[in-house]
Amino acid sequence: MTAFPDGAAAAGRRQARIMRVVNVPMRAALSLPFPTPLSANLMLISYTGVKSGKAYRQPVSYARDGETLLTPGGGNWTRNLGGHREVRLRLRGRGVPAHADLVSDQAEVERLLGVIAVGNPRAMRYIPIPRRADGRLEPDALAAAIAHGFRIVRWHLHDQHA
């Protein structure tokens, strides 16, 4: 069984191309020194590539989970977050230092996707994991997605007033 329906890989590539274009104005909007409607569910992360040493700024969705933030992620960018490396978040117009944990335990990923679905329902449109009739995620598809690098990024804020 494949992780995603036929054509999903091509759709993913198309989506990646679109996001590269859309991310340019999103970076500008999320960099503003005040909250905007976009910043209610999107933030800008700034980090340094582990191998390249290159500085990156990437818009990502988030949902609150108590004192942490959650972001679904599966691209190469998540590889730069391990080892409690400090990153900078631009969250509702403020710069906030943070570090990330990458969650890959299947049961915890499913639970956290439920938290994201409630806190930021739009984010779920970008997660192509099918659901069973009972509403739960298809276990084989979720396992395959995790095997291919899908993670939940759990952001721990160093400034709890953000």
C-alpha positions in Angstrom: 0.0 0.0 0.0 1.3 3.5 -0.9 1.3 6.3 1.6 -0.7 8.6 -0.7 -3.2 8.2 -3.6 -1.9 8.1 -7.2 -0.9 11.6 -8.3 -0.2 12.8 -4.8 3.5 13.1 -5.5 2.9 15.3 -8.6 0.4 17.4 -6.6 3.0 17.7 -3.8 5.5 19.1 -6.3 3.0 21.5 -7.7 2.1 22.7 -4.2 5.8 23.1 -3.4 6.3 25.4 -6.5 3.2 27.4 -5.5 4.4 27.8 -1.9 7.9 29.0 -3.1 6.1 31.9 -4.9 3.5 32.6 -2.1 6.2 32.5 0.6 7.9 35.7 -0.7 5.0 38.1 0.3 4.2 35.9 3.3 7.7 36.5 4.7 7.2 40.2 4.3 3.8 40.2 6.0 4.9 38.0 8.8 8.0 40.1 9.4 5.9 43.2 10.4 6.4 44.4 14.0 2.7 44.1 14.8 0.1 41.3 14.7 -1.8 40.9 11.4 -4.8 38.6 10.6 -2.2 36.3 8.9 -0.2 36.0 12.1 -3.2 34.4 14.0 -2.3 31.0 12.5 1.0 31.6 10.7 4.5 32.5 12.0 7.9 33.0 10.5 10.7 30.8 11.6 14.4 31.8 11.2 17.0 29.1 11.5 20.5 28.2 10.2 21.1 25.2 8.0 23.0 22.5 9.8 25.2 21.6 6.8 25.1 24.7 4.7 25.3 27.3 7.5 22.8 29.3 5.4 20.2 31.5 7.1 16.6 30.5 6.3 13.2 32.3 7.0 10.2 30.2 6.4 6.5 30.8 7.0 4.7 27.9 8.8 1.3 27.3 10.2 0.9 26.7 13.9 -1.7 25.9 16.6 -1.3 26.4 20.3 -1.1 23.4 22.7 -0.8 24.8 26.2 2.6 26.4 26.5 3.9 25.1 23.2 3.1 25.6 19.5 2.5 22.8 17.0 3.4 22.8 13.3 2.9 19.9 10.9 6.1 19.5 8.8 7.7 17.0 6.5 10.2 18.9 4.4 13.9 19.1 4.6 13.7 22.1 6.8 12.7 20.0 9.8 16.2 18.3 9.7 17.7 21.6 10.8 15.8 21.7 14.1 17.2 18.7 16.0 19.4 18.8 19.1 17.5 21.6 20.8 19.1 24.1 18.4 17.7 27.6 19.1 15.6 29.2 16.4 13.9 32.5 16.2 10.1 32.8 15.7 8.3 35.8 14.5 5.0 35.3 16.3 2.2 37.9 16.1 4.7 40.7 15.4 7.3 39.7 18.1 10.6 38.0 17.9 10.6 35.0 20.2 13.5 32.5 20.8 12.5 28.9 20.8 13.6 25.3 20.2 11.8 22.4 18.6 11.2 18.8 19.3 10.3 16.6 16.3 7.5 14.2 17.2 7.4 11.0 15.2 5.6 8.6 17.5 2.5 7.5 15.5 0.0 7.7 18.3 1.3 11.1 19.5 1.4 12.5 15.9 -2.3 11.5 15.5 -3.2 13.1 18.8 -1.3 16.3 18.0 -2.9 16.5 14.5 -6.2 16.5 16.4 -5.1 19.5 18.4 -4.0 21.2 15.2 -7.3 20.4 13.5 -9.2 22.2 16.3 -6.7 25.1 16.7 -6.0 25.7 13.1 -8.4 23.8 10.8 -6.9 25.3 7.6 -3.6 23.6 8.3 -5.2 20.2 7.8 -5.8 21.0 4.1 -2.1 20.5 3.5 -1.9 17.1 5.1 -2.9 14.5 2.6 -3.4 11.6 5.0 -6.7 9.9 4.4 -9.2 9.3 7.2 -11.2 6.1 8.0 -15.0 6.2 8.3 -14.7 6.7 12.1 -12.7 9.9 11.5 -9.4 8.6 12.6 -6.4 8.8 10.3 -5.7 5.8 8.1 -3.0 4.0 10.2 -1.0 2.6 7.3 -1.0 5.9 5.5 0.1 7.7 8.6 2.9 5.2 9.3 4.1 5.6 5.7 4.0 9.4 6.0 6.1 9.2 9.2 8.5 6.8 7.5 9.0 9.4 4.7 9.8 12.2 7.2 6.4 13.7 8.2 6.7 15.1 11.8 4.9 17.4 14.1 7.2 20.1 15.2 6.6 21.0 18.9 7.9 24.5 19.5 9.0 25.4 23.1 9.0 29.1 23.5 11.8 30.6 25.6 9.6 33.7 26.2 6.3 32.5 27.7 4.6 35.9 27.1 4.4 35.3 23.4 
